[in-house]
Amino acid sequence: MDSIRIVEEASEEYAHLRQERERRRILRRRVMNYIWVLCLAAACFFVCYTYMDYRIEGRTLLGRAKNVELAIRLVGIEYYGYGSTPYDSARVSNLKEEAEKEILDHAEAGGKLLVQEWDKETNEPTAFMYREGDFVVFYEAGADGKPAWRVCRLQNIVEAAG
């Protein structure tokens, strides 16, 4: 009889241990699921934040580039009054040095400006590029009078020395 009692007690003890192990396993799985969900939420938040930050920066730069375009027109009118043009194909930016400084001062812009095409009849640009930081804005005057703006972000893919 004693051996039956020991076996009964042992099976109850093992059943209790099995239940305890199962509870711990379920708890571990829940904790891991919560950690997994938190990691995914953090990754999604990071991606959304980065995307929105780039959009905000791009829109800000687009506003500055539009100010640059207006400043180019203003300086073009000023030079037209003097019987000259701010366009100078001998320079890299295709603008006279004084005109370039004046344009960036009027627009309160700190980037680099490169005029790609200039209309000598209207004395204004038909295409230019404005770069500030990691962003570049391209401007093209449309044939229908509507300008086309394109904002791009530069991303360094490969960097190698030597």
ZIGI-V693227 format. One record per residue. N is the residue number from 1. RES is the residue in three letters. PSI is psi in radians with two decimals (* if undefined). OMEGA is omega in whole degrees, 0 to 359 (none if undefined). Layout:
<<N,RES,PSI,OMEGA> <N,RES,PSI,OMEGA>>
This chain:
<<1,MET,-0.62,181> <2,ASP,-0.62,181> <3,SER,-0.58,177> <4,ILE,-0.70,180> <5,ARG,-0.73,180> <6,ILE,-0.74,181> <7,VAL,-0.73,179> <8,GLU,-0.77,179> <9,GLU,-0.69,180> <10,ALA,-0.74,181> <11,SER,-0.62,175> <12,GLU,-0.73,179> <13,GLU,-0.77,178> <14,TYR,-0.67,178> <15,ALA,-0.73,178> <16,HIS,-0.76,178> <17,LEU,-0.71,177> <18,ARG,-0.73,178> <19,GLN,-0.74,179> <20,GLU,-0.76,177> <21,ARG,-0.73,179> <22,GLU,-0.71,177> <23,ARG,-0.75,178> <24,ARG,-0.71,179> <25,ARG,-0.75,178> <26,ILE,-0.74,178> <27,LEU,-0.77,177> <28,ARG,-0.75,179> <29,ARG,-0.74,178> <30,ARG,-0.79,180> <31,VAL,-0.76,179> <32,MET,-0.67,177> <33,ASN,-0.74,178> <34,TYR,-0.75,179> <35,ILE,-0.75,180> <36,TRP,-0.80,180> <37,VAL,-0.73,178> <38,LEU,-0.71,178> <39,CYS,-0.76,178> <40,LEU,-0.72,178> <41,ALA,-0.73,179> <42,ALA,-0.72,179> <43,ALA,-0.76,179> <44,CYS,-0.73,179> <45,PHE,-0.77,180> <46,PHE,-0.79,180> <47,VAL,-0.80,180> <48,CYS,-0.73,180> <49,TYR,-0.79,180> <50,THR,-0.77,179> <51,TYR,-0.83,181> <52,MET,-0.66,179> <53,ASP,-0.76,178> <54,TYR,-0.70,179> <55,ARG,-0.77,180> <56,ILE,-0.79,178> <57,GLU,-0.73,179> <58,GLY,-0.74,179> <59,ARG,-0.67,177> <60,THR,-0.78,180> <61,LEU,-0.61,176> <62,LEU,-0.71,176> <63,GLY,-0.74,178> <64,ARG,-0.70,180> <65,ALA,-0.62,176> <66,LYS,-0.62,174> <67,ASN,-0.68,177> <68,VAL,-0.74,180> <69,GLU,-0.75,177> <70,LEU,-0.69,179> <71,ALA,-0.65,177> <72,ILE,-0.77,178> <73,ARG,-0.75,180> <74,LEU,-0.83,180> <75,VAL,-0.63,177> <76,GLY,-0.72,177> <77,ILE,-0.72,179> <78,GLU,-0.82,180> <79,TYR,-0.61,177> <80,TYR,-0.65,177> <81,GLY,-0.53,178> <82,TYR,-0.01,180> <83,GLY,0.46,183> <84,SER,-3.02,177> <85,THR,2.55,177> <86,PRO,-0.15,182> <87,TYR,2.32,178> <88,ASP,1.78,185> <89,SER,-0.16,180> <90,ALA,-0.36,181> <91,ARG,2.77,181> <92,VAL,-0.72,181> <93,SER,-0.15,182> <94,ASN,0.38,175> <95,LEU,2.62,174> <96,LYS,2.59,185> <97,GLU,-0.80,180> <98,GLU,-0.70,181> <99,ALA,-0.72,180> <100,GLU,-0.80,178> <101,LYS,-0.74,181> <102,GLU,-0.71,179> <103,ILE,-0.84,181> <104,LEU,-0.57,176> <105,ASP,-0.79,179> <106,HIS,-0.71,183> <107,ALA,-0.15,184> <108,GLU,0.83,182> <109,ALA,2.55,182> <110,GLY,0.17,183> <111,GLY,-2.90,179> <112,LYS,2.49,184> <113,LEU,2.38,177> <114,LEU,1.95,177> <115,VAL,2.16,183> <116,GLN,-0.64,178> <117,GLU,2.54,181> <118,TRP,2.30,177> <119,ASP,1.95,184> <120,LYS,-0.43,180> <121,GLU,-0.80,181> <122,THR,-0.16,180> <123,ASN,0.80,177> <124,GLU,2.82,184> <125,PRO,2.57,172> <126,THR,-0.28,175> <127,ALA,2.36,173> <128,PHE,2.89,180> <129,MET,2.33,178> <130,TYR,2.20,182> <131,ARG,2.33,176> <132,GLU,2.10,181> <133,GLY,-2.27,181> <134,ASP,0.16,184> <135,PHE,2.57,177> <136,VAL,2.35,176> <137,VAL,2.25,177> <138,PHE,2.36,178> <139,TYR,2.35,173> <140,GLU,2.24,176> <141,ALA,2.21,181> <142,GLY,2.76,179> <143,ALA,-0.49,180> <144,ASP,0.08,179> <145,GLY,-0.10,179> <146,LYS,2.16,180> <147,PRO,2.66,176> <148,ALA,2.20,180> <149,TRP,2.45,177> <150,ARG,2.19,179> <151,VAL,2.24,180> <152,CYS,2.62,175> <153,ARG,2.29,179> <154,LEU,2.37,180> <155,GLN,2.19,180> <156,ASN,1.95,183> <157,ILE,-0.92,182> <158,VAL,2.35,176> <159,GLU,2.13,183> <160,ALA,2.51,178> <161,ALA,2.48,174> <162,GLY,*,none>>
